[in-house]
Amino acid sequence: MSDKYSVPQERKLVTALPGPKSVELQERRLRAVSRGAGTLANIYMDRGAGAILVDVDGNQIIDLGCGIGVTTIGHANDEVAAAAAAQAAKLTHTLFTVTPYENYVAVAEKLAEITPGDFEKRSILVNTGAEAVENAVKIARKFTGRRAIVALDHAFHGRTNLTMAMTYRPWPERAGMGPFPGEIYSVPTSYPYRDGLTGEEAAEKTIDYINTHIGATEIAAFFIEPIQGDGGIVIPAPGFFKRLSEFCTENGIVFVSDEIQAGIARTGAWYGIEHHDVVPDLVTTAKGIAGGFPLAAVTGRADIMDSVQPGGIGGTFGGNPVSTAAALAVFDLIERDDLLGEARRVEKALRARIGDWPTRFSVVGDVRGKGAMFGVELVHPGTTTPYPEALTAIIKHATSNGVIVLDAGSWDSVLRIMPSVVISEALIDDAASVIEETLAALSGL
Ligand SMILES: *Cc1c(COP(=O)(O)O)cnc(C)c1O
């Protein structure tokens, strides 16, 4: 499998991390780049292939983050690169709403095919996840004539002003940057590790909160993430989404599955909500859709999507010819190489390799995930009290030993593991061994 890639699929360090060239770049960066763009590890990357990144000093690093779930199909895939390069040489921009082109239509057709639901659908293409969420808000408000927007506790929906208001954590995402738009409500979710409730019980609690605080008939849209990514890989108990989507249908509320992180093969299905046997009215897609090129979409029921007047939604770069060419290549690859199956293979390998961490390490409270999207919740031994310092220690040790991992969770205490679905079992094993060194030390072993 390895010789398929331009970089051997193995971890190999030739300098300390960060290496001398990274240190030099970091000095330049501090003088030029805003401090607000914080970085998890100041290792400057040069190239990548499959599940390996190569830094500017020539170190080969295992990537368990994929730039937060973007390079799901692997880094710098040849076929995606070729599709984008060919398109870039042919036509880079017209603005679809001035004069259209086929790629945009083809991506919308494909999204209609792969999103859940056997009904007529329409899509709009935009540039970023947050922009997709903003558009879904606008569309749902226009369709329903209502104003209120509901999101779940621990949600992450973006960093624009509107989507910050839909994002749960005050720090660091929102602090000092308000005011935020009104009519946005955060309601209780299902968090099996912490609340011990069944999906139905948690849903009744959520619905009661809505009825007593907001009023169902005021609500335009209810946003969920099938698996909360930044919120800490929180997977609601079975039945939770089913009951909430029924509640939405009963009350004329647009049910939106924000699949920006969980969608496009990451969980072993095209979309994460498929695991919950729920068909959303609208779906937002971004991150993994175009192999690293900026592209996002809102897809859903034709009557909802077509309720907006022409000119009511759009944007200069949305559905760019190059990004859409890359997305079409990504769709082909996922189907041809059975990357949904590969994500399920990664799930099996991760479960086998790290599933017993809660019994082996006293600082691990829970290991949970679906496909290539896992979370390890860190707690003080013998309690369920979040242990953010443990996460900091793991990230520090892993990144300085050539393994990129991500943080997550409302208490900064969930280690997030989101490798490419093409990652080998050997790389999973090697990366897990590096993380275990810190877990053992923290657990007093
Ligand atoms: C990343 C993310 C967003 C925001 O996407 P951007 O492309 O960063 O704007 C929104 N929702 C979810 C679930 C995400 O993971």
The ligand as an SDF file (V2000), in Angstrom:
LIG
                    3D

 15 15  0  0  0  0  0  0  0  0999 V2000
  -15.4390   23.5540   10.9260 C   0  0  0  0  0  0  0  0  0  0  0  0
  -16.8990   23.5820   11.1740 C   0  0  0  0  0  0  0  0  0  0  0  0
  -17.6810   24.6930   10.8120 C   0  0  0  0  0  0  0  0  0  0  0  0
  -17.0660   25.9400   10.2140 C   0  0  0  0  0  0  0  0  0  0  0  0
  -16.4530   25.6840    9.0050 O   0  0  0  0  0  0  0  0  0  0  0  0
  -15.3920   26.7490    8.4050 P   0  0  0  0  0  0  0  0  0  0  0  0
  -15.0630   26.2080    7.0580 O   0  0  0  0  0  0  0  0  0  0  0  0
  -14.2310   26.7440    9.3490 O   0  0  0  0  0  0  0  0  0  0  0  0
  -16.0720   28.0430    8.3720 O   0  0  0  0  0  0  0  0  0  0  0  0
  -19.0450   24.6270   11.0260 C   0  0  0  0  0  0  0  0  0  0  0  0
  -19.6180   23.5320   11.5620 N   0  0  0  0  0  0  0  0  0  0  0  0
  -18.8990   22.4470   11.9290 C   0  0  0  0  0  0  0  0  0  0  0  0
  -19.6010   21.2560   12.4910 C   0  0  0  0  0  0  0  0  0  0  0  0
  -17.5180   22.4410   11.7570 C   0  0  0  0  0  0  0  0  0  0  0  0
  -16.7970   21.3890   12.1490 O   0  0  0  0  0  0  0  0  0  0  0  0
  1  2  1  0
  2  3  1  0
  2 14  2  0
  3  4  1  0
  3 10  2  0
  4  5  1  0
  5  6  1  0
  6  7  2  0
  6  8  1  0
  6  9  1  0
 10 11  1  0
 11 12  2  0
 12 13  1  0
 12 14  1  0
 14 15  1  0
M  END
$$$$
